[in-house]
């Protein structure tokens, strides 16, 4: 077999294995998966439900991953650094201002399938690595937009 073809096949295997699992040193915890790519749709608001009086809504957008696949991204609004529970029925300003078509994003979260292929849990796990990944959402190399721990008490 040609060494070039063998090398290419091995590199593709390593890339796909690495992509499906955490590839960033700070992406750890249960079911952690690292995903990066380009935003291909504007963020949209999706209703959730109320837990202890706090609206648990989501912001969705599409992403073309570095692997060429399209992913649905579901971001829990309650973990936005500027989340305001009195305005829980809208996209947090930090998301609408920074998640723009063409922006480069890096996420740590949990991949899912069930119709769409996507990623969710792209937020802090409130210090409980057994419950989920040490998730985050970073836009254009910035700091995480989803590190707010103010509402972690909702799951205790």
N, C-alpha and C positions, 0 to 999 in steps of 0.2 A: 504494500500500500504506500502511496506517495506520502512522504513525511509532512508536506504542506497540508494535505487533506486531513491527516491524523491530528496535526497540531490544531487546525481550525475546529475540528469536531471536539477535541478536548477543551479548547478555549470556550466554545459555545456551551458545553456541558457545565463547566465551572461557572460561567456567567449566569446561566439560568439557575443553578443551585444557589449561588450567592444572592441573586436577586430575590428569590423566594424566601430567603431567610434574612435575618438582620445582617446588613453589610456595614453598618456604622457602629462604632464602638459605643455610642450612647443609645443605641436601639436594643434594649434588652427586655427581659420579662416574658411572661407567658404569651405564646403565639406571636412574638415580635417579628415584624417584617418591615424592611426598609424599602421605600419606593421613592423614585425621583422622576421628574419629567416636566412637561410644559402644560400649563393650564390652557384648555381648548374651549371652555365655555364660561360665561359669567356666572358668579355665584347666585344660587336661588335659595329661597327660604322654604323650609318644610316644617309644618306643625309637628309637635310632639305631644306630650302629655304633661300634666302638672304633678310634681312630686313634692310633698310638704310645702305646697304653695309656690314652688319655683317651676317655671316653664322649661321643659326639656326638649327644645326644638333643635333642628339641624340646619346647617348650610351645606348645600350640595354643589359640586362643580365637576366637570369632566377633565381628565388629565390624560395626555398621551405619554405613557411611561417611556423610560429610556430603553425598554425592551420592544417598543413599537406598538404595544397593546394600549387600548383605551380603557380607562378605569373610571368608575363612579367614586367620588370622594364624598364621604359623609362626615361632617365635622360637628361635634356637639357644641352648640353655642354657649352653653353654661361654663365651658372651660376657656372661653376667650378672655384674654387679660383685661378687656374693657367691658365684659358682660354686665348688663344692668338688668336685674330681675324685674324692674318695673317696665322695661322695654323688651321683655322676652319674646315678643311676637314679631321680631325683625332681625335682620342680619346685623351682627355687631359691626360697628364702624371699622374696626381694625381689619375685619375680613373684607368688607366691601371696598375699602381703600387700597388694600394690598393684593388681594386675590383677583388679578386682572388677566384677561386673555393674553397669552404670550409670556406670562411670568414663569420663572423657573421655581419649582417647589421641591422640597425634600420632606418626607414624612416617615415617621415611625408609627406603626399601628398594627392592625390585624386585617389581613386579607380575607375577603369573603366572596362566596358565589351564591347564587340563588336567583337566577334571572340575570341580573347584571354582575359583572366582575368588578370588584371594588375594594376599597379599604376604609375602615372606620377605626374608632378608638385611637385617633391621632391626637391624643391629649394625655396629660399627666395621669398616672394610675394612683395618685394620692399616696405614694410611698408603699403600695402593696403590690410587689412584683408577681405574687401568686395570682392576682386577680386579672392582670393583663399587662400589655407592653408599657414601657416607659415612653409613651407616645409623645409626639410633637408634630407641629406643622411649621415649617420655615419657608419664607418666600424670599427669593433672590438673595440667598445667603444670610439673611437676617436672623434674629433670635426667634425662639418659638412664640407663636401667637396663641398657643393653647396650654399655658402653664398655670392658669388660675386655679388655686386650691381652695378658694373661699367656700365653695359648695361641696367639698368632699364629704362633709357631714351627712349629706343626703343618702349616702350608701353605707353609713355606719349604723 
